Amino acid sequence: MADTIAAISTAPGEGGIGIVRVSGPESEALMRRLMLGCPEEIEPRHAYTGKVVRDNSDPKAEIIDEAVFLFMKGPASYTGEDMLEIQGHGSNVSLKAILSSVLDSGLANVRMADPGEFTKLAFLNGKMDLSQAEAVIDIIKAKTDLSLEIAEEQRAGRLGDTIREIRETLLDVLAEMAVDIDYPDEDYGDEENAYSHIINDLRWVDDDVEKLLDTVSIGRIAREGVRAVIVGKPNAGKSSLMNAILGEGRVIVTDVPGTTRDTVEESASLGGVPIVLIDTAGLRESDDKVEKIGIERTTKAIAGADILILVLDGSQDLDEEDEKVLEFIEKMNTDNMLVVVNKQDLGREITEEEVHEKLPGVRIISTSLVGKSAIEAAEKISEVIGEMLDLGNINVHESNIITNERHVQMLRRAAREIDEAISLLKNGEPVEVAELSAHYAYEALGKIIGEEVGEEILDTVFSKFCLGK
């Protein structure tokens, strides 16, 4: 007999409602046992209110809570099995007592659920493919509008449908290859290359895979955020800029040079897109061991930046420390670089022409990061960053966006194998050899949606889930 699993499905802490979720063949029996005055006929998907007890056959049974009982008959449920949800008050003590009553009910094969086991059952019972199951955890962990929208599209099956379409096309190509293997003397009218028809079809498949891979950079931004690194000499206003964008004083701001002695990371949302702001130590020479470590980390942060924001003290002429920073970044691509000329309220000594001499074509914003000017500057900077990354053209409803690293690896493997098959055929190698590469590509694509995957991959995927989901 299959196990019946149970877990608390709501986050720990105080709340208006808390849910204990049950899935398996004993779900209905548990409702009848734990609900005081349970009706004779339980209508699926009908909410019943009642007292929760450990055993309603015991007239002296202690009442644990008052709750809503919701029974769902499989396969018309999340997991595809019979399910029960007990929706009580959001008290940790109450929920643990309800869960304890479920686990200690004495009914056969009732146990605590493993992390992600409810969704794993949904996958195994054909309620969703593996890409949809992985999207569930992405929805739970979503921190911005963009990451949530992408996850919702994948949970609805958009990516899985696309992968299945590509595999169907590739399966047709494999069938063509099988015909060529079985009937090698078939004349296709192409003297230059007898396999040109197969090569052309493989190129169509390759194009579809590459279109998905082209979205990986956007997917990384949605998953990890835009890494915007703020650089400049000490006391130029880097921390003030970071606080202005965050809208609160998260970073210490003083007039003492060298206050920031290490990289400081904070997260925000920019038009629904996650952005990781990294305030860095200055790049000046220092004998301080701690400050030296901070400077080393600054150079590493710059190397991994999506956006580089240089802050200059515009009230003073460019000095040796400014020149050192400029020298460090002048060979970098200015397309993803922004210069903020700060302290305009104290007078203007640095001109845009001077900056462009060092960094041709770079975007420049002249401002003051104090008072209302700081708010206006933050809005302008956010707008420019959005333009630099072309965030306004991201439409998750019109195209798949790949955010999952496992999917990236499988797509890259598929692309390599298809390219290998094309290369082999162009070089006149036997179709049997190319067919093997095409088959590997077919398998790699199947692993994205959960076909031809082993228990090890499933365990890895679902171990990332929380209990109760």
Steps between C-alpha positions, in 0.01 A plus 500: 500500500630845408613735776285785621717805561436808714669832577432856608475700176509856636809687610589495871392797707176667597224530240127505454491156340729200501468188285583136561504315168447126452529289183439129456241224535434567869401866444123444529542266796707764678227759451245262646726430797614857580183702431246507780156443347634407157212454249414154372534611139810709432465704184836562329606865471237599756618694806388367839556684827544302816703429811833320467554212744742211516224237475135596458393156622621600846227705678766648727733596213666837553419768241820620332363776277206607289580463130379471144530149354535471122511156337606459136448173316780380273588532222335845507748636754843663509685170552259284301419307820231544763590809703389668820569853617430602859496878518531606862616810681854608419656395828814286496375314807159428346640391164758272659225342712285440191796350312582282799140373502534407131831320546390322819158400366586131486393478136727303268803655332444859614829690525661842482551630146848559363590846361317552171330161516151633423627656176711192427181291519332746263785442253504123540122485459510700177345819639796706376833454326833556675545854366160591647593341832822704511299813423300441820809556715589804287157646577554441870842667490408784260613839630391726213220535245722376215615181672142426606360552148764274344435228758124526448542455123716192552263355760218538248700275267631746241860377509395135512279547194787660308742221595248237390456675164877506445527133595221407261687672217822328601316167519393551137866559411601182682236317297654642181838375616356156568365488142843593364660228712249240384497615136847643431456504122201741505563786253414849633623683190791676667832386363703733720367364828262206526401615851412864425131443584594370846754779554238764420253347743766481773575868445134581567524315830829671581345843439216422741744391771720807446196729536449359847868536585493863387276575800744366759651842580155645567417190702810549714399859568151386599645231727803674651437867429692768312838545667552876515843581646557852633863620484683823568751653733425517874242762599380559143147397598480129418317408820268801462411380149429150625276633778317725253418207270399279793292781646638456849822541696637147470862608458696719742571843351764732651745761376790279608678340199514122510181437701411209270781250548335202332241439228145546626213331312133591518207389283225714350243481221535706185183499293421155633854378423733404788810712535794430730674825596862456604666788684876461483807623683712759321788399275757724666833377632482403867723344766198384698475119469122499534458776242734314262274196516203725425679641196576149373134413531410818313705390199327160501157664522580725204599198292159338562286811452205526260490875558789716621411831666790742550438774756713816475516794740406771250581783741873429463731458205597146403781401733745212523248267663240573228762435235585166659136390483464628143818323397365176645169513309585692180558182299159361594191515279326835561166367366426363848663784690348807665680800650333695781660841555399573859499805732377750243354702789859585602602631158605336176865436421477180290347540154339235283770566237770394748317181576443419132872546432564214736187295426372577148124460457428424865166613646530781755261626767593818689319533833517543874432204724348697787138583583241495221775500239601151617147367432496654153849366431399147609200507264714621211773246566244218520351614170841508328593154633171366363584649159854359508372148564203540265274378779193658343509247215482193721165335429463174686162436339640483146812290546650240731771630731742242638579556868586150623865399486410133445297601195793708371736204524258266322435754221873556451558127482220465245648783291845337507365163396293648214801697378706182516239309298496774234879507485523122461247496216667792320830313517342195342511281810252209515151603605512239779768706676309828468181332614663422835574870562147599399362240741712642784351842423151350516579349841646825635185693406287229659678543832375859520139383519577191706516226239794262527613638836620285787410510866821689577391799290150494651642490853724797420215703351247438777749532786496876429132521598367583840291256706134501412536587131 
